[in-house]
Amino acid sequence: MALTYPKKIRICEVGPRDGMQNEKKMMTTEEKARYIEEIADAGFPVIEVGSFVSPKAVPQMANTDDVFRSIRQKEGVEYRALIANLRGVDRAIACGCKKVKLNVSASVAHNLANLNCTPAESVARFKECVEKAKENQIGISGSISMAFGSPWDKEIRIETVCRIIEAYMAVGIREISLSDASGMAYPSQVAAICHTVREKYPDVSWWLHFHNTRGLGIANILAGLSEGFTQFDTSFAGVGGCPFVPGAAGNVSSEDVVHMCAEMGIETGIDLDRLMEISHHVASFLGHPTDSYLLRAGKASDLIREVPTRQAKNHTQSK
């Protein structure tokens, strides 16, 4: 049976937040603002600028407020930030951020150890965040990290994920991201979970967030596409990872995903050449290899143009 895929998708560039939060070398406010403006000009419809969390916990995000005050916000682009509590909403109001995202872990063991409550109970406490955000015309969404697997649990049951989804819906959140922060997801699992939640909760606007920790990020996105999901998080040059999960380094590379979509005829609205320039600069700034196939090999279309006709003919004859 032939698979069908959406004709158009939306991609959120999370490099300024999830990409940089795991890096020892930190960008200044001016550097972040410049990259974010270049990302918007490259055609990204959504950009995750940073997070309003404790600078002691994540020092790389300490200047998020100043970045929001510094950037030239392009019309039609959504600039969002991750928050942990009501204080995050207050900071968003103060610096001009118009979209925030809450997060909870799907790992019951992890949540109980850190917060002494279940994930669903954590979400119930977000109600005041939702109310204050809406009072101040700030959009708000929710994220479920480790929805596909966790180092702290034998397995993450779909019933657990559904309880969290329903808790988010109960406090008024209808935009939800399923995140593979631990890098444990695999395609058949992704397809099954996506199929279940899309059928069970048709009113939810879904996002998928995959890390490429074990090389399955692109395959997992393809599995999500096959189930009709159309919104995905990616990171320039494939940088990033969760600083709180052992070995969970490397988001799915933005340029790899945009290139795949271009080859498949799926519209993203993103200028791949401009994106690759940005990713090359980011990799150079960080000074270490990054998890991007396209930065290593280039676009397939470039390779076809560059192979001399005679060389291609000789290769064919030698087979």
Secondary structure, 3 states (H helix, E strand, C coil): CCCCCCCECEEEECHHHHHHHHCCCCCCHHHHHHHHHHHHHCCCCEEEEEEECCCCCCHHHCCHHHHHHHCCCCCCCEEEEEECCHHHHHHHHHHCCCEEEEEEECCHHHHHHHHCCCHHHHHHCCHHHHHHHHHCCCEEEEEEECCCCCCCCCCCCHHHHHHHHHHHHHCCCCEEEEEECCCCCCHHHHHHHHHHHHHHCCCCEEEEEEECCCCCHHHHHHHHHHCCCCEEEEEHHHCCECCCCCCCECECEHHHHHHHHHHHCCECCCCHHHHHHHHHHHHHHHCCCCCCHHHHHCCHHHHHHHCCHHHHHHHHHCC
